[in-house]
Amino acid sequence: MTFGIVMIVASLAAAPPPDRVPVASLVALLEDDAQEREEEHRAREEERRAREEERKERAEEQEERAQKQREREEELYERGTEALDEGAWDEAERAFDEVARTDSRRADAALYWKAYAAAKRGQRAEALAILEQLRSAHPQSRWLKEAKALELEVRQQSGQPTNPEGVADEDLKLMALNGLLNTDPERALPMLERFLEGQPSRKLQDRALFVLSQSSSPKARGIVERIARGESRPDVQRKAIHYLGLFGGKESRQTLSQIYAASTDTSVKKAVLRAFMVSGEKDRVLEAARSEKDADLRRSAIQTLGVMGAQAELWAMYQAEPSREVKEAVLQALAVGGDIDRIVEVAKTEKDGELRLAAIHKLGPFGGKNAAASLIEIYKAESDRRVREAVLQALFISGNARALIEVARSEKDPELKKRAVSHLSHMGSKEATDFLLEILEK
């Protein structure tokens, strides 16, 4: 009995006897009232915690979707960049167009490269229109200067007169360089070397390296190799490494191996791994993935193998590797390479619970009937709550409303049923919405 109740009872007990309510009855009433208030307080607390948990789940789901979107945009941008390097202008333009239509931080860069690809296809009017869109949509973009130079080049190719007084010296130098390279590449080599030894802009550096890398001249090859080794221009070393991988032959690939072995700079080593990927040097990347002591570099090599489609090598590495962290990196690489069968095998049979959960999570982005069927099979056969929740999350990421509805209808566990309904409430599909309305109408 609380102090307040004691005081009230005491005062009532001291009151005149006529018409007095029995003290025991008052105590019971007051205690019932206190109990009701306590129950209301607990109910409000439980409701608050439920709301907080739901808010947290929504925030996590939103962040996961946003992360997937960012990864998708980065993938498209990388695909566009690779297509540019390969001269696949149509493919590059399509990839950059998808990035440009988002609010990605790379949207302005994507517009520039989309215009560049259009110009390379000979669609000059289209390229100029895209550059105008870049200026209008991104007035503060750092790509505006590049866009101006590209516009100047496109207009000149179209036969439109250009006023040299209104053009920056750097752009004029670039035009002169292009003209000289078209008429006599060997004569351009001394000029290119002077550009690289001085302090030119990044555009001139890249253009000079590109031309030198394509040249069959031993002198040109020597210049690029010196830069790739970091002997003269460490600031453009990684670009030279990229061009060695892109255009170099056996000698260039050997140079890249020497650079990797000699360098202590992680960024340089990663650039060499990317160059190996471009040149198809799978064995050298595999060697780094197996033996590299630096964990970050080893993960980079493993991911590079995924991009290169080295699924058999990755699976052999997964089976032989004792480290969970490395195995997770291999799973990610297998997912990048689209090896759904082996991801499913891990999700079903892996003894390590954390690795199994990681495999299930990776099945979500695959989508499609095979991934969905495997996820549903795992859910029905599994009793572990964490595994079943991971399956529900994967079904949500893959947009499989039908499977989630099936769980929501048949699941006996109220928490799992609630989780399935929660996922459906954030999907926005007609099938999910119809089911939610069905619940409300009951």
C-alpha positions in Angstrom: 0.0 0.0 0.0 1.5 3.3 -1.0 2.0 6.3 1.4 -0.8 8.2 -0.3 -3.3 5.5 0.2 -2.3 5.1 3.9 -2.8 8.9 4.5 -6.3 8.8 2.8 -7.3 5.8 4.9 -6.1 7.4 8.0 -8.0 10.6 7.4 -11.1 8.6 6.6 -10.7 6.5 9.7 -10.6 9.7 11.8 -13.8 11.1 10.3 -17.1 11.1 12.2 -18.7 7.7 12.3 -22.2 8.5 10.7 -22.5 7.5 7.0 -18.8 6.6 6.8 -17.8 4.2 3.9 -16.0 1.1 5.3 -12.2 1.6 5.2 -11.6 -1.8 3.6 -13.8 -0.9 0.7 -12.0 2.4 0.1 -8.6 0.7 0.2 -9.8 -1.9 -2.4 -11.1 0.8 -4.7 -7.9 2.8 -4.5 -5.7 -0.2 -5.1 -7.9 -1.2 -8.1 -7.4 2.4 -9.5 -3.6 2.3 -9.0 -3.5 -1.1 -10.7 -5.4 0.2 -13.7 -3.1 3.1 -14.0 0.0 0.8 -13.8 -1.5 -1.4 -16.5 -2.2 1.6 -18.7 1.3 2.8 -18.2 2.7 -0.7 -19.2 0.5 -0.8 -22.3 1.6 2.7 -23.4 5.3 1.6 -22.9 4.7 -1.5 -24.9 3.1 0.5 -27.7 5.9 3.0 -27.7 8.5 0.2 -27.9 6.6 -1.4 -30.8 6.4 1.9 -32.6 10.2 2.4 -32.1 11.0 -1.1 -33.3 8.8 -0.5 -36.4 10.5 2.8 -37.0 13.9 1.2 -36.7 13.0 -1.6 -39.1 11.7 0.9 -41.7 14.8 3.0 -41.4 17.0 -0.1 -41.8 15.0 -1.2 -44.8 15.1 2.3 -46.4 18.9 2.4 -45.9 19.3 -1.0 -47.4 17.3 0.0 -50.4 19.2 3.2 -50.7 22.5 1.3 -50.5 21.4 -1.1 -53.2 20.4 1.8 -55.4 23.8 3.4 -54.8 25.6 0.2 -55.7 23.4 -0.1 -58.8 24.3 3.4 -59.9 28.0 2.7 -59.3 27.8 -0.5 -61.3 26.2 1.3 -64.2 28.8 4.1 -64.1 31.6 1.5 -64.0 30.0 -0.3 -66.9 29.7 2.9 -68.9 33.4 3.7 -68.2 34.5 0.3 -69.3 32.4 0.6 -72.5 34.2 3.9 -73.2 37.5 2.3 -72.8 36.5 -0.4 -75.2 35.0 2.0 -77.7 31.5 0.5 -77.3 29.8 3.9 -77.6 26.2 2.7 -77.8 26.6 0.6 -74.6 28.4 3.5 -72.9 25.6 6.0 -73.8 22.9 3.6 -72.5 24.7 3.0 -69.2 25.4 6.7 -68.5 21.8 7.6 -69.5 20.5 5.4 -66.7 22.8 7.1 -64.2 21.9 10.6 -65.5 18.2 10.0 -64.9 18.8 9.5 -61.2 19.7 12.0 -58.5 23.0 10.3 -58.1 26.1 12.4 -57.2 27.5 11.2 -60.5 24.5 12.4 -62.6 26.4 15.4 -64.0 29.5 13.3 -64.9 27.1 10.7 -66.5 25.6 13.5 -68.7 29.1 14.5 -69.8 30.1 11.0 -70.7 26.8 10.4 -72.4 27.4 13.4 -74.6 31.0 12.2 -75.2 29.7 8.8 -76.4 27.0 10.4 -78.6 29.7 12.5 -80.2 31.8 9.4 -80.8 28.9 7.8 -82.5 28.7 10.8 -84.9 25.5 12.1 -83.3 26.8 15.7 -82.9 23.4 17.4 -82.5 22.4 14.9 -79.8 25.8 15.5 -78.0 25.3 19.3 -78.0 21.7 18.9 -76.7 23.0 16.7 -73.8 25.7 19.2 -73.0 23.1 21.9 -72.8 21.1 19.7 -70.4 24.2 19.3 -68.3 24.6 23.1 -68.0 20.9 23.6 -67.2 20.5 20.9 -64.7 23.9 21.2 -62.9 25.0 24.9 -63.1 27.6 24.4 -60.4 29.0 21.1 -61.8 32.8 20.7 -61.9 32.2 19.0 -65.3 31.2 22.3 -67.0 34.8 23.1 -68.1 35.1 19.6 -69.7 31.7 20.1 -71.3 32.8 23.4 -72.8 35.9 21.7 -74.4 33.8 18.9 -75.7 31.2 21.3 -77.2 34.1 23.2 -78.9 35.4 20.0 -80.4 32.0 18.8 -81.5 31.2 22.1 -83.2 34.5 22.1 -84.9 33.9 18.6 -86.3 30.5 19.9 -87.5 32.2 22.6 -89.5 31.0 25.4 -87.3 33.5 28.3 -87.1 35.3 28.8 -83.8 36.7 32.1 -82.5 40.2 31.3 -81.1 40.1 34.4 -79.0 37.2 32.9 -77.0 38.9 29.6 -76.4 41.2 28.8 -73.5 44.8 28.0 -74.5 44.5 24.5 -73.2 41.6 23.7 -75.5 43.6 25.1 -78.4 46.5 22.9 -77.5 44.3 19.9 -77.3 42.9 20.6 -80.8 46.4 21.1 -82.1 47.5 17.9 -80.5 44.6 16.0 -82.1 45.4 17.4 -85.5 49.1 16.5 -85.2 48.3 12.9 -84.1 45.9 12.4 -87.0 48.6 13.4 -89.5 51.9 12.2 -88.0 51.8 10.4 -84.7 55.6 9.9 -84.5 56.1 13.7 -84.8 53.7 14.2 -81.9 55.8 12.0 -79.5 58.3 14.7 -78.4 55.4 17.1 -77.7 53.5 14.5 -75.8 56.6 13.8 -73.7 57.0 17.5 -72.9 53.4 17.7 -71.8 53.9 14.9 -69.4 57.1 16.2 -68.0 55.5 19.6 -67.4 52.3 20.4 -65.5 49.5 20.0 -68.0 45.9 19.6 -67.1 44.4 16.2 -66.4 42.8 16.2 -69.8 46.0 16.7 -71.6 47.7 14.1 -69.4 45.0 11.5 -70.2 45.0 12.3 -73.9 48.8 12.1 -74.1 49.0 8.8 -72.2 46.2 7.4 -74.3 48.0 8.1 -77.5 51.3 6.9 -76.2 49.8 3.6 -75.1 48.4 3.0 -78.5 51.6 3.7 -80.3 53.8 0.8 -81.5 56.9 3.0 -81.1 59.4 1.6 -78.6 60.0 5.2 -77.4 56.3 5.7 -76.7 56.2 2.4 -74.8 59.2 3.4 -72.7 57.6 6.7 -71.7 54.4 5.0 -70.6 56.3 2.3 -68.6 58.4 4.9 -66.8 55.2 6.7 -65.8 53.5 3.5 -64.8 56.5 2.7 -62.5 56.1 6.1 -60.9 59.6 7.3 -62.0 58.6 10.7 -63.5 54.9 11.5 -62.8 53.5 9.6 -59.7 50.3 11.7 -59.9 49.4 10.0 -63.3 50.9 6.6 -62.5 47.6 4.8 -62.1 46.3 6.1 -65.4 49.4 4.8 -67.1 48.9 1.5 -65.4 45.4 1.3 -66.8 46.6 2.0 -70.3 49.2 -0.7 -70.1 46.5 -3.2 -69.2 44.2 -1.9 -71.9 46.6 -1.7 -74.9 49.8 -3.5 -73.8 51.0 -6.9 -74.9 53.1 -9.5 -73.2 55.9 -7.0 -72.3 53.4 -4.6 -70.7 51.8 -7.3 -68.6 55.2 -8.3 -67.4 55.9 -4.7 -66.5 52.6 -4.7 -64.5 53.6 -7.8 -62.6 56.9 -6.1 -61.7 55.1 -2.9 -60.6 52.8 -5.0 -58.3 55.6 -6.9 -56.7 57.7 -3.7 -56.1 55.1 -1.3 -55.0 54.1 -0.7 -51.3 51.3 1.7 -52.3 47.9 -0.1 -52.0 46.2 2.2 -54.5 48.9 1.4 -57.1 48.5 -2.4 -56.5 44.7 -2.1 -56.9 45.3 -0.2 -60.2 47.5 -3.1 -61.3 44.8 -5.6 -60.4 42.2 -3.7 -62.4 44.7 -3.6 -65.3 45.1 -7.4 -65.1 41.3 -7.6 -65.2 41.1 -5.5 -68.4 43.9 -7.5 -70.0 42.4 -10.9 -69.0 45.2 -11.9 -66.7 43.1 -14.2 -64.5 46.0 -16.3 -63.3 47.9 -13.2 -61.9 44.7 -12.0 -60.1 44.1 -15.5 -58.7 47.7 -15.5 -57.4 47.0 -12.3 -55.5 43.7 -13.6 -54.2 45.4 -16.7 -52.8 48.6 -15.3 -51.4 48.3 -11.5 -50.8 49.1 -10.7 -47.1 47.2 -7.4 -47.1 43.6 -8.2 -46.3 42.2 -5.2 -48.3 44.2 -6.1 -51.4 43.2 -9.7 -51.1 39.5 -8.7 -51.0 40.1 -6.5 -54.1 41.7 -9.4 -55.9 38.8 -11.7 -55.0 36.2 -9.2 -56.2 38.1 -8.8 -59.4 37.9 -12.5 -60.0 34.2 -12.2 -59.6 34.0 -9.6 -62.3 36.2 -11.7 -64.5 33.8 -14.7 -64.2 36.3 -17.0 -62.4 33.6 -18.9 -60.7 35.3 -22.3 -60.6 38.5 -20.8 -59.1 36.4 -18.9 -56.5 34.5 -21.9 -55.5 37.7 -23.9 -55.0 39.0 -21.1 -52.9 35.8 -21.0 -50.8 36.1 -24.7 -50.0 39.7 -24.5 -49.1 39.7 -21.3 -47.1 39.5 -21.4 -43.3 38.8 -17.7 -42.7 35.2 -16.6 -42.4 36.0 -13.1 -43.6 37.7 -14.3 -46.8 34.8 -16.7 -47.4 32.4 -13.8 -47.1 34.4 -12.0 -49.7 34.4 -15.0 -52.0 30.6 -15.2 -51.6 30.3 -11.6 -52.7 32.5 -12.3 -55.7 30.4 -15.3 -56.6 27.3 -13.1 -56.4 29.0 -10.5 -58.6 29.7 -13.2 -61.1 26.1 -14.4 -61.0 26.8 -17.9 -59.7 23.4 -18.4 -58.1 23.8 -22.2 -57.9 26.8 -22.1 -55.6 25.2 -19.3 -53.5 22.2 -21.5 -53.1 24.4 -24.5 -52.1 26.0 -22.4 -49.3 22.6 -21.1 -48.2 21.3 -24.7 -47.8 24.4 -26.6 -46.5 26.9 -24.3 -44.9 27.6 -25.3 -41.3 28.7 -21.8 -40.3 25.6 -19.9 -39.4 26.9 -16.4 -40.2 28.1 -17.6 -43.7 24.8 -19.2 -44.3 22.9 -16.0 -43.4 25.3 -14.1 -45.7 24.5 -16.4 -48.6 20.7 -16.1 -48.0 21.0 -12.3 -48.0 22.8 -12.4 -51.4 20.0 -14.4 -53.0 17.6 -11.5 -52.6 19.1 -9.2 -55.3 19.2 -12.1 -57.8 15.4 -12.3 -58.1 14.0 -14.7 -60.6 12.3 -18.1 -60.2 15.4 -20.0 -59.2 16.4 -17.8 -56.3 12.7 -17.5 -55.1 12.2 -21.3 -55.2 15.4 -21.9 -53.2 14.5 -19.2 -50.6 11.0 -20.7 -50.1 12.4 -24.2 -49.8 14.9 -23.0 -47.2 12.1 -21.2 -45.2 9.8 -24.3 -45.1 12.6 -26.6 -44.1 14.2 -24.3 -41.5 13.3 -23.9 -37.8 15.9 -21.3 -36.9 14.2 -18.0 -36.5 17.3 -16.0 -37.7 17.4 -18.0 -40.9 13.7 -17.6 -41.6 13.9 -13.9 -40.9 16.8 -13.6 -43.4 14.7 -15.5 -46.0 11.9 -13.0 -45.5 14.3 -10.1 -45.9 15.7 -11.7 -49.1 12.2 -12.2 -50.5 11.4 -8.5 -49.7 14.6 -7.3 -51.5 13.7 -9.5 -54.5 10.2 -8.0 -54.6 8.5 -11.4 -54.2 5.2 -10.3 -52.8 3.5 -13.6 -53.6 5.9 -15.6 -51.4 5.6 -13.1 -48.5 1.8 -13.3 -48.8 2.0 -17.1 -48.6 4.0 -16.8 -45.4 1.6 -14.2 -43.9 -1.4 -16.5 -44.6 0.1 -19.8 -43.3 2.7 -18.9 -40.7 1.7 -19.9 -37.1 4.5 -17.9 -35.4 3.0 -14.4 -34.8 6.3 -12.6 -34.9 7.3 -14.1 -38.3 3.8 -13.4 -39.6 4.1 -9.8 -38.5 7.5 -9.5 -40.2 6.1 -10.8 -43.4 3.2 -8.3 -43.3 5.6 -5.5 -42.4 7.7 -6.2 -45.5 4.5 -6.3 -47.6 3.5 -2.9 -46.3 6.7 -1.3 -47.7 6.6 -3.0 -51.2 4.0 -0.8 -52.9 3.0 -3.5 -55.4 -0.7 -4.1 -56.3 -0.5 -7.7 -55.0 0.9 -6.6 -51.7 -1.7 -3.7 -51.4 -4.6 -6.0 -52.2 -3.5 -8.4 -49.4 -3.1 -5.5 -46.9 -6.6 -4.3 -47.7 -7.9 -7.9 -47.3 -6.4 -7.8 -43.7 -8.1 -4.5 -42.9 -11.5 -5.7 -44.1 -11.5 -8.7 -41.8 
